[in-house]
Amino acid sequence: MDFLNLKRTAIVAMLLGSQFALSNVALAENAQFWLNDGATSLNDSKKLVPNARKAKNIILFVGDGMGISTVTGARIFEGQLKGIDGERNRLAFEEFPYVALSKTYSTNQQTSDSAPTMTAIVSGVKTNDGIISLNQSVARNEANPAVINAGKVTTILEQAEAAGKSTGVVSTARITHATPAATYAHISNRDWEANSNLSAAAATNGVKDIAAQLIDNFGTGKIGDGIDVVFGGGRSYFLPNTVTDIEGTKGRRTDGRNLAQEYVSKFGGVYIQDQNAFNALNPVTTNKVIGLFNPSHMEYEQDRPNDIAGEPSLAELTGKAIDILKKNQSGYFLMVEGGRIDHASHAGNAYRTFKDAVALSDAVREAASKVNLNDTLIIVTADHSHTLTIGGYPKRGNPILGKVVEPGKTAPTLAADGRPYTTVSFANGPGYHTNSPGDAVYNEAIAAGRVVDMSGVDTEDPDFHQEALVPLSSETHAGEEVAIYAVGPKSYLVHGVQEQSYIYQVMKDAFGY
């Protein structure tokens, strides 16, 4: 057994319930408390027994843009929402026994975008900006299919398909977005999501767009028998512009292809679009399904209850995906992305950043409750970080999204300009805004710097956007290492400071490929 030499049920109980024992723990803290706490952790660590067996199943969770500061903020945020000790709270994956750091630079970027970082994670090969599952010899916007084909790298999903395992791709972003796309597509520009997005040269030369590759790269004469579970957003990229979906949005495709229906006819699957259809989906009788729940990205977790057609949570999507995939006695590979963590940080909206990170943690907890950790490797990581920072000297228990209040004080600490400031801020981005839900900030003027006196402003409001130093229309990624968390077979290989491409090697070794 991997974690503390306990039975699987004990691990799951820890994941499901340990955080709730943390409430009011600060009341009992003294010197002996900390000595006992450290001794208990040391004793637990001494009981770790590496699980060297092969993995039947692998679940890869990617918190897009979930840097370490985001994990810290989300941990405190979740605890405070539950009325417990936020600082000592733990997200589900923070219970995992093995942790490493991942170096996220790409072959031509110090600070990377999601295309090369996810390519490294799922193929073991680092590449250039904007490139999806091609090696670094291929230039961005390359329009020659022969050059693209020569530069293809094999992904862990493709290897699982070829080995007869079931496969799944789940994301709150568009299924054609960089992170999910890297598992199944090979293309020289991450923005070529539908045929209408291709450059003129690429279209003329017959380059396949990302959505088309989800259908065309699999099946007879290709790889495996098709991805078994596809859950996410991006419906319009799969539909022709002559079709209007259930939310009143027309498709983007100009080639007449209805890829959702092609999935059904080619792979024998079903196509669903909303919460009701998802609820009615029976995992026992369903073997293949494509669920596209939004014309573009799925909603932020904060806004999901207001979706027109209704959207399942990431935890619900993960649970049902596992229930479908686990019927294959040969095992499965499942990638689950919390894609909108990244988008909220781009918008400078830390509330939604943290809430979507908590939603990813909920999905990890759901997965851990459904699998046997003796034969299932679970890895949780991020593709890159963001410029979100946690600063000042706020007292223990101060609201993570609040203004800095120092120990022993009740009033906010004032900066040199005589104004209060928040614990969370961004190094760059659109800056200070209020009453601007999520991406609505892009309709407003950039307001970087110290714009107003925030004394009377509710900085904990979901629609508050934190101050940013450098004025940019969209906040950027950050270049520091991100964490890798692991439990299950071969998880002990997750250690130290590693190149991001090492994650693939761990998964490959776990599957025995």
Secondary structure, DSSP 8 states (H G I E B T S, - for coil): --STT--HHHHHHHHHHGGGGGTTGGGG-SHHHHHHHHHHHHHHHHT-----S--SEEEEEEETT--HHHHHHHHHHHHHHTTS-TTT---GGGG-SEEEEEE---SS-SS--HHHHHHHHHHS----TT-BSB-TTS-TT---HHHHHHTB---HHHHHHHTT-EEEEEEEEETTSHHHHTTT--BS-TT--SGGGS-HHHHHHT---HHHHHHHTBSTTSBTT--SEEEEE-GGGTSBTT-B-TTS-B--BSS---HHHHHHHHH--EEE-SHHHHHH--TTT-S-EEEE-SSSS---TTTGGG-SS----HHHHHHHHHHHHTT-TT-EEEEEEETHHHHHHHTT-HHHHHHHHHHHHHHHHHHHHHS-TTTEEEEEE-S-EESEEE-S---TT--TTSB---TT-SS--B-TTS-B-BSEEEEEESB-BSS--GGGGGGS--B-S--S-GGG--TTSTT-B--EEEE-SS--EE-S-EEEEEESTTGGG--SEEETTHHHHHHHHHHT-
